[in-house]
Amino acid sequence: MSVRLYGETKGWGSQAVVMKGFMEAMPEAIAFDLDNDLDNDLDETEARVLGADAKHGVFLGQLTQLVRARMAGNHERFWAMVAPNSDTIGRTLLDLIEAHATDVLVPSMWAKAVMSDLTRLPITVVPHGVSRNWAGRHAMLKPPRPSSFQVLHMTSTTTDRKGTKALMQAWRAAMSNGKLPGDSVLRIVCVPEMRITIIELAEEYGIAGSVEAMSRLNMPPAYAKGFYKAHDYICQPSRGEGFGMVPLEALASGVPVIATGCTGHSEWAGAIGTPPLVLVNWGEREPIDDFPGSKAPIVHTEDVYKALVRAYEERHEFKEVAESMAARIQTEWSWTAKLAYFKKVLEK
């Protein structure tokens, strides 16, 4: 296989996880580290030029680095991974893709539908997966504050697409109505610049005593799995996702999930079923703060509330099913399984 992969190889952010997933599924491909190699354009060592003439270049990084990555190799076909968060992407990004890519990769059928309305470039669906490391042992991690019911929410954005505000408002209602134990904890992991905002919102909503804001974690699978398993549920009531890896990783860890089944979540939600997935209802597309004029399914606080209450009431059943399904999810949703079709395309 003549392939060079372009992406982040350091850390465990979402794009680095995707890059490492492709490397795991395609060990014969050449990995090009966007963080290091693009900063050393004049360093013509063997490692710098290896794979530069590969037939295929597969770009998995931030689209703002697309041009420099394209210039780093001479590829017959150059595939760019695009994961929209709403029904559109920025015009500048679209122009960038169409000018420098020959093909578009997307992680879900929903994302393909979005991109099909925006570009004439060929589009191939390559779903994300979970690392084989999720099947291994995990580091036993204790949450910062023990409680009888713990819910984890992870977000990397201050926009509305992750449903963070709706979740916090639903949490307030469930706590004030006595639907959750008094010592329950909603733990929100976010980017560092968002932590103060979460704390201020918790104070504004009157739930500061039951909400914790933690700066974004950068943990390999063994530790991330242990952190997931320290919670009763992972809750991602997202309005817009290109795919949504966090809920899938949680399910591969044997942890039940509260989430919407729309946009990119639809790629795996229907196949997983409920339980172990507590579905949050969603509505018609409405404006979202992604790009000017963009829309995504609306998620109402009331529906997040209903899902939270059901999750607590049926927690034992959902946990049992999640634990029983984990091994199957690890196999069926491995990067190797999900990239099998794409590998055949590249080998033609």
N, C-alpha and C positions, 0 to 999 in steps of 0.2 A: 504493500500500500504506500503510495507516494503522497503523504499528507503532512503539512505543518500546521500545528495548532497555535493560535495567537490568543493569549489571555493572561490573567493574573495567576501566579502560582504561589504567592505568599499570603499567609493568613487564611481566614475562613469566612470571609464575606461571601455574599451570594454569587458574585461572578467568579471568585476564586474556587468556590465549591463546584460550579459548572465546569470550569477548566479542569479541575482535578478529576471530575467525573468522566470527561472525555478522555483524559489521559489514562484513566483506569480501564475504560472500555476499549481504547485503541493504543495499547502500549507500544505498538510499532511506529506510531506517528511521532514526529519531531515536535517538541514543545518549545515555544518561543515566549519568553517571559516579557510581557509588555512593560512591566515596571523597571526591569533592569536593562533589557536589550535595546529598547528604544532610546535609552539615555546614553547609549554608547555607539552611536552611528559610525564613528571613525575607528572603532576597535574591530579590526577585521581578523579576529582570531577564528579558529576552526568552529568553536561553539557558536560564534556570531553568524556565520554563513551557512551552517548546516541546515539543509532542508530549504534553502532559499529558492531552489528550482523545482521544488515538489510540484506535482501536477495540481494538487489541491491546497489552497490556503483556507483555513477555517477560523474565522474571527469570533471570539467569545468574550471580548472585553467591552469597555465603555466605548460607545460609538464615536465619541470625540477623538479617540485614538485611531480611528479607522484609516485615515489617510496615511499616517506614518507607518502603520502596519502594512498597508498595501505596498508602500514604497520599499519595504524591507525584503520583499520577495518578488519573484517573477513566476506567478502561478497562472495556469490555463484557466482555472475556475477559482473564484474567490467567494466563499460563502460567509455571510454575516448573520449572526444570531440577533434577532430583534424580539423583544418581549414587551409589547405594548401594555399599558396600564389602563387604557380607556379605548374609545372607538377611534382614536386618531393618534398620530405622533407629530412632533413639530416639523414644519416645512423645511427648516434647515437640516434636520436629521434625515429627512426623507431624501432631500437633494444629495446629501452626503452618501447615503446608501446607494442611490441609483447611479451616482457618478463613479463609484469605486468598487461595487460588488457586482458579481455576475449572477448570484443566487442569494435568496433570503432563507434563513432558517428561523423557525418559530417553535416554541415549546408546547403549543396546544392548538387544537382545531379552532378554538375561539380566536386565538391570535392570527391564525391563517385567514379567517374570515375578515378580520380587521385589515390586515395588510393587503388582502386581495382587492379591497376597495381603494387602496392608496397607490399601488404600484403594479406594473406589468412584468416585473422580474419574476422568474420562477420561484415558487415557495414550497419548501419541504418542511413537514412537521417532524420534529425530533423532540419527543417529550423528555423532560428532566427525569432524573432517577435518584436513587440513594446509593451511597457507597457500600461496598461489601463490608466495610468496617462497622456498619450498623448491626451486623449479625454477630459481632464479637462481644467481648466483655465490656462493661462500662464502669467508669469511675463513679463510686457512690458519693454523690454530693448532697449535702444537706442544705435546704433553703435557708436564707438569712433569718427568717422568723417562722418557726413551726406553727401550724394551725390545723384545724380539722377539715378545712376545704381551701385548696390553693389552685388558682387559675393563672396561667402564664399567657401573656400577649407580647408579641414581638413586632416592632415597627422600625422602619428606617427612614420614615418621612414625616414631615409636619402637615402634609396634605390629608385630604379626607379619605383616600383610597383604602387605607387599612381598617377603617371603621373604628378608630381608637376612641373618638369622642362619643360615638353611639354606645360603645362598650362601657365606657365610664359612666354614662348616664343610666344605662341599664343596670349596672352594678349598684349605683346609688338607689335605684328603685327596689331592687331585690333585697338589699340590706335593710332599707327603711321599712319594707313590708314584712320583714322577718322570714323571708324565703330562704335565706342563707344563714349559717351559724354566725354568731356575733364576732367570732375571731377569724372569719374568712379573710383571705388575702388575695388581692388582684395584683400580680407582679408584672410590671410593664418594662420590658427591655427595649431601649431606644438608643438612637445616636446621641452622643454626649450633649450636643447643642439643644436637644429636645427635652432633656431631663428636667430643667427648670420649668418648662412649659407644662409638663405632666404634673409636677408638684403643685404648680399654681392652679391648674384645672381641678386637681383633687381637693384643694382647699376651697375653691369656688363652689364645687359640688357638695361639699360637706362630707367627703369620704377620705380625707387625708389619713385617718387612722387605719384604714383597711387597704390602702393603695401604696405600693412601693414602686419607685422609679429607679431602674438600674441602667447604667451605661452599657452600651452594646458589648456583648461578649464576643470573644475571638477564640473559640474553643474547637479543638479537633473532635471528630465523631465520638470517641469514647467519653469525653467529658460533657459534650453536648447531650448525648444520650442520657447520661446520669442526671443532668440538670432537668431535662424533660421529665424523667421518671420521678423526680422529686415533687411533681405537681399532679393534681387530679385530672386536669384537662389543659390542653393548649387551645386558646380561643383566638380565631382569626376571622372576624366578620367582615371580610374585605369587600369593597365595591369593585375594585379593579386589580387583577393580578395577571401577569403574563402566564404564570403557571401556579406558583405558590408552593415552595419547597418545604417551608417550616411545618405545615400540617402533615405532609407526607412523611417527613422525617420523624415526627412525633408518633405517627401510626406505626412506622417501622420499628419504633422503640417500645411498642406495646402501650402507648399512652393514648387515651381517647381524645377526640377533637371536637370542638364547637366551631363551625365555620359555615360560610356561604358555599353554595355549589355553583355559583355563576362565574362568568369570565374564565380565567385560566384554571380555577378550581374545578371546573366542569371536566377537565381532562382526566382527573383521578376520582372525583367524588362519586360519580355514578358507578364506577367499578368497585369502590370500597363498600358502599352501602351503609345503612344505619340500623343498629349500631355497628361499629364503634364511632360513627360520625353523627353528631347532633347537628342537624341542618338548621341554619339560620335562614329564614325566608328573605327573599329579595323582591324588588318590584321592577317597574319599567325604567328605562334609561332616563336619567336626568343630568343636568350639568354637574360637572365635577372639576375641581381645581387642579387639573393635570396640564392640559394645553388649552389655549383659547378655543372656545367652541366645543370642547370635548364633553362627552357624556359617558356615563356608566350606570349600571343598575343601582337603584336607590336601596339603601338598607335602613330601615326604621328602628329606632330605639326599642319600641315595643316588641319587635320580633327578636331582637337580641335578648331582651328580658325574658321572653318565653323560653328561648333556648337555654339560657342560664338556669332558670328554675327547673326545667326538665332535666338538664344535665346533673344537677345536684340530686334530684329525687331518684334518678335512675343510675346513679354513679356506680353502684356495685356491678350492675349488669353490663354497663358500658366498659368498665375496666376489665371485666372478665373476657368479654369478646375481643377487646383490643389486644390483650395479652395472647389470646389464642390465635389471632390473625397475624401477629407481627412477623413470624418466620415466612409466611406466604408473601407478605408485602415486600419483605427484604429480597425475595427471589424474583417475584414478578415485576417489581419496580426497580431492579438493579440497573445501574448505568449500562452494564453489559447487555442486558435484555432490551433496554429501550433504544440503544444505539445499533442494534443488530441490523435493522433495515438500512440505516444510513451508511453503515460500513459496506453493505453490498452495493449501494449506489456509488460509493467512492471507488470500489474495486472494479467497476465496469470499465 
